[in-house]
Amino acid sequence: MCTQFGLTRAKAQGDVAVVAAAVAGWREHFAEVGVSPRDIEQLEEQIDRPFLRKRREEFGPKRWVK
């Protein structure tokens, strides 16, 4: 589907890896900016659901960013 967005496969994979890396640090970032531990715990149920976490890890920077 990358061509529908005017991207090459390599560019799309690199962009996804950048986003995946940013999202991987969500918990620490939220804590740093003052989100309460209770709210972080509730958000974790959505952001780090097993399916989403697995997909994010599959697109981690070690796999795609050279």
N, C-alpha and C positions, 0 to 999 in steps of 0.2 A: 504494500500500500504506500510505500515511501514515495513512489513516483507521483502519486496523486497530490503530494505536497511539494513537488518540485525538488525532491531530495534524492541523492543516490543512496543505495543501501548502506554504504559505509558511513555517510554523513548522518543518516537516520540512527544507525546503531550508536554512533558516537554521541549524538544528542540525547538519546535515551539513557546512555551510561552516565552522562553528566547529571541528568535529572535524578536517576537512581541513587547516585552518590550523595546528592543534596538531601534527598528524602531519607536516606539511611541515617543521617545525623539529626533527624527531627526532634527526638526526645531531648537531647542535650541542648539544642537550640531553644526549644520551648522553655526548658528549665532556666536557661540563662536570661530569657526575657521576662521571667516572672510568672509563667503559667503554673498554677498550683499542681502539686503532686496528684491530687484527686482528679483534676481535669486531664492531666497527662495520662493517668491510668484509664480514664474513659476513652480518650482519643486513641489509645493504643489498641483498643478492641477493633477499631476501624482501620487505622493506618497500618498496623502490623498483623492484620489477619493472616493466617497461614498462607493463603493463596497469594495475597498481595506481596507479602514478605518474600516468598519463594520467587515470584516473578522479578521483583526488584533485585534480588541476589543473582538471578540468572543474567541480568543485564549490568552487573557490577563492572566497575572500571577495569578491573584486571582482565576481563574477558574481551572488552571492545576497544578501550582507549589504548593506543599504542604510543 
